[in-house]
Amino acid sequence: MKKFGTSGSRFGTTPKQRVKYFGLICDRMDGYDDPVELHDGNCVGWDDEARAVAEILHETFYNIRRIVHPCNLVNQQIELPDVIPDWWEIRPVKDPLSRNHDMALECDEMFFSPANPVKPSNLRGQGTWTTIMYAHNLRTPYLIIDRDGDTRKTLE
């Protein structure tokens, strides 16, 4: 089973980032018939957009499971439906850093869309960049999807 995780800006993304993410997931699933897990943090912005991608893929092509890693920042969480779809799995609520670490540890590859394309010198309050650094240190493969839709594997 392939496991892909994502984290990004709570301010959302550009259309080019969404199209790129969709294409990257489709490319990795091409010719792969086993179930695929798509992990996200269920937050406003990028996670909500990644959820929409998971729904499109689930409804049209693939054996997708959405793995939701909610955090304890209630004001940043997307409201879950009253009836959870059977292809979703909801993990226990954790603080944002812990749940992001869980995703980086569990996933085979991570996709990031930070609001700021340059790593800030102070990572406090920078959940996406903190998770990028954690995945980098774990050697979890990852791609950063910049606002113009280009991807990179470097931190600069």
C-alpha positions, 0 to 999 in steps of 0.5 A: 500500500502506498501512503502519501501525506500532505501539509500546506498553508492554511491560506490555501493554494493557487490553481497551479498548486492544486493541479500539480498535486492532483497530477503528482498523485495520479502519476504515482498511482499509474499502474498501481492497483492496490489501495492508496492512502492520502493523509492530511491534517483536516485544516482549512486551506491546503488540507481542505483542497487536498481532501477535494482531490482525494474525493475526486480520485476516490469517485472516479478512478482509484482505491483511495483511503483518506486518513485524517490526522486532526489537530486540537486547534478547533478554529483551524479544523474543517468540520467533519461530516456527521456520517464519516464516509467508509473510505475515511479513517479518523485518527486521534486528535493531537497537537499540530506538531505531533500529528504532522510528525505522525504523517511524516513518519507513516507516509512513503512520500510527502507533498508540501505547499507552504505559504512562504516559498523560503524557509523562515529563520524562525520556525515557530508557528510555521507548521508546514516548514517545521514538517518539511524539516522533520521529513527532511531529517527523517529522509522521508521523500518529499516535494515542495509545490511552489505557488507557480506549480513548480516542484523542488526537493530542496529547502532553499 
